[in-house]
Amino acid sequence: MIDGRAIWTRNAVPKHSQYGESLRRFKGIEYRRWDPNRSKLGAALTRARQTQYELLPEPGDTCLYLGAGHGTSLSHLHDHVCGESNREKGRIIAIDLSPRCLRDLIHMSKKRPGLVPVLGDARKHSAWGIMVANRVDWLLQDVSQAGQADIFISAVHRFLKPGGKGLLSLKAASERWSGEGERAVFDAVAEQLEQAGLTIVERIDLHGLEDNHCLYYITN
Ligand SMILES: C[S@@+](CC[C@H](N)C(=O)[O-])C[C@H]1O[C@@H](n2cnc3c(N)ncnc32)[C@H](O)[C@@H]1O
């Protein structure tokens, strides 16, 4: 739900705040405020010019999230795709490399059915690909490490349905760059995505909310 400049998701775990975000009731339903300073997906929803209403998957979709971290963005995604007791029958497979993050994600999944946390390296499909039985409707990658575009392209080719939605959150400082500036890094990645056969629907600059970051919304 978008209310002025704020974004809210219907809380799938009533009375529970995931990361200190505010809760409010509207017409008897509880919502959580999606903080765009704490979530790149939230920042992209705030900043998108043409695609704000398209960026998210549909309720009930199957999603793959590479680099789910401690679950800040994921919690809102889960509100939207699965909802309370997974009434929407969605599924979100959330991969992260860090055992600390996994511990938090497993804890979260107990209250959020439909969420499937997996400890794994986004680059090593053979280790966790079996968890993704069918191609997914929506794929988000937010791993701040070098080679982000290569990792994303390979995941899109392997896991995203034709015509699916893919979101790459790119951190310029994580790439090895030769000092030509972050804009040049963002341009080079855009070219790489297009050369891999992906169509960039919108390139969203997150500057001011998540400095040094750009989010590419693609379809395949
Ligand atoms: C910026 S944080 C993610 C924040 C999260 N997406 C959010 O918005 O709430 C990046 C995460 O990527 C994970 N990561 C880094 N390299 C990875 C890889 N190769 N495979 C899986 N996860 C990775 C890190 O452990 C970290 O939790």
The ligand as an SDF file (V2000), in Angstrom:
LIG
                    3D

 27 29  0  0  0  0  0  0  0  0999 V2000
   23.5440   -6.1120    1.5930 C   0  0  0  0  0  0  0  0  0  0  0  0
   23.2900   -7.5930    2.4200 S   0  0  0  0  0  0  0  0  0  0  0  0
   21.6350   -8.0420    2.0190 C   0  0  0  0  0  0  0  0  0  0  0  0
   20.5490   -7.1740    2.6040 C   0  0  0  0  0  0  0  0  0  0  0  0
   19.1700   -7.6740    2.2870 C   0  0  0  0  0  0  0  0  0  0  0  0
   19.0210   -7.9400    0.8750 N   0  0  0  0  0  0  0  0  0  0  0  0
   18.0610   -6.6930    2.6740 C   0  0  0  0  0  0  0  0  0  0  0  0
   17.7490   -5.7800    1.8860 O   0  0  0  0  0  0  0  0  0  0  0  0
   17.4730   -6.8390    3.7550 O   0  0  0  0  0  0  0  0  0  0  0  0
   24.1980   -8.6870    1.3840 C   0  0  0  0  0  0  0  0  0  0  0  0
   24.0920  -10.1380    1.7960 C   0  0  0  0  0  0  0  0  0  0  0  0
   24.6520  -10.9380    0.7500 O   0  0  0  0  0  0  0  0  0  0  0  0
   25.2530  -12.0580    1.3440 C   0  0  0  0  0  0  0  0  0  0  0  0
   26.1830  -12.5990    0.3410 N   0  0  0  0  0  0  0  0  0  0  0  0
   27.3460  -12.0730   -0.0960 C   0  0  0  0  0  0  0  0  0  0  0  0
   27.8850  -12.8590   -1.0500 N   0  0  0  0  0  0  0  0  0  0  0  0
   27.0220  -13.9050   -1.2240 C   0  0  0  0  0  0  0  0  0  0  0  0
   27.0020  -15.0420   -2.0610 C   0  0  0  0  0  0  0  0  0  0  0  0
   27.9740  -15.2980   -2.9410 N   0  0  0  0  0  0  0  0  0  0  0  0
   25.9640  -15.8930   -1.9740 N   0  0  0  0  0  0  0  0  0  0  0  0
   24.9520  -15.6730   -1.0840 C   0  0  0  0  0  0  0  0  0  0  0  0
   24.9130  -14.6010   -0.2590 N   0  0  0  0  0  0  0  0  0  0  0  0
   25.9370  -13.7380   -0.3350 C   0  0  0  0  0  0  0  0  0  0  0  0
   25.8790  -11.5370    2.6190 C   0  0  0  0  0  0  0  0  0  0  0  0
   26.0530  -12.5820    3.5720 O   0  0  0  0  0  0  0  0  0  0  0  0
   24.8600  -10.4880    3.0660 C   0  0  0  0  0  0  0  0  0  0  0  0
   23.9580  -11.0320    3.9980 O   0  0  0  0  0  0  0  0  0  0  0  0
  1  2  1  0
  2  3  1  0
  2 10  1  0
  3  4  1  0
  4  5  1  0
  5  6  1  0
  5  7  1  0
  7  8  2  0
  7  9  1  0
 10 11  1  0
 11 12  1  0
 11 26  1  0
 12 13  1  0
 13 14  1  0
 13 24  1  0
 14 15  1  0
 14 23  1  0
 15 16  2  0
 16 17  1  0
 17 18  1  0
 17 23  2  0
 18 19  1  0
 18 20  2  0
 20 21  1  0
 21 22  2  0
 22 23  1  0
 24 25  1  0
 24 26  1  0
 26 27  1  0
M  CHG  2   2   1   9  -1
M  END
$$$$
